[in-house]
Amino acid sequence: MSDTTTEPRAVSVVILKGGVGKSTTSMNIARQLAEHGQTLYADLDPNGHATNGLGFEAAYQGDINLGDVILEGEATPHDLIQSTDYGFDLLPSSNTLEDVEKDLAGAMQGSARIKSKIVDPLLGEEYEYIVFDCPAYPGMLNNNALVATGNVMIPIEPGSSAIGGYKRTMERLIEPAREYIDVDVLAVVPNKLSDRIDQQTEDRELLENLNTATYEVNPGQPLQEAVPNFARITAEEFDAIDAGEMKPPKPGIRHRSALSRSLQHNQPLQDYAPENDQIAYYEELAEIVAAGGIER
């Protein structure tokens, strides 16, 4: 393990909505965290987008799966973990994860299996960071991720259902879990933005909602305080943009064709396009995980 003053930390990247760039976000956070310390990237999504996107199709269809580790106890995480060429290790998804989801519902301490079988033995021992890519629906795998990590990042994209997806995640996943455990939302990440924000676009609407909302993301903390620095715009700055007194920035993680092409080439963005302007934003998200929150 590298010399670091930060404590080991696990984080779940989750939102109860598909197609918002969750796997891309989590994978690139894991890649940047690998620059800070030993990192494990765990794919809990039964679709296996990240696992297959990194070129581990054989592991996705392998004979050993997560259920053998957390349900039967006949295997260890090391029987599953794959080494990648990108500085982090991968705990792959499998094509049987939906069955594991069902079996967890009837298991004793079913919501704590990933914590006891994977995170507790590995975090702080072999890995300084563990990043979970989570399913887009509520269930036992998501519950396990929350119990195992206690930390969450929520990616969100422009569109009419953007804030609805965030609220649904809070109401159906985060708040119920908080009745039993502490869950800290480290950041809400505007993602896949492409349009100007000096006009009334969906990108502008999303950024305004995130940056001016008063409802709480964490107890005593309004949503705007969970917006990363690269996406933070104050009401005064919006006024200055509209008055033509300020050049409109391009906040948030922007749409770049390199992001989709990188997965087609089985690589994180850092390795596929090391000069890409979005890498700095994933590095900032990695620093938020390392620090346990946003530093203004």
Secondary structure, DSSP 8 states (H G I E B T S, - for coil): ----SS--EEEEE--SSSSSSHHHHHHHHHHHHTTTS-EEEEE--TT-HHHHHTT-HHHHT-S--HHHHHTS-SS-GGGT-EE-SSSEEEE---TTHHHHHHHHHTSTTGGGHHIIIIIHHHBTTTBSEEEEE--SS-SHHHHHHHHHH-EEEEEE-SSTTHHHHHHHHIIIIIHHHHTTS--EEEEEEE-SB-S-SSSS-HHHHHHHHHHH--SEEETTEEGGGGS-GGG---HHHHHHHHTTSS-----S-B--HHHHHHHHTT--HHHH-TT-TTHHHHHHHHHHHHHTS---
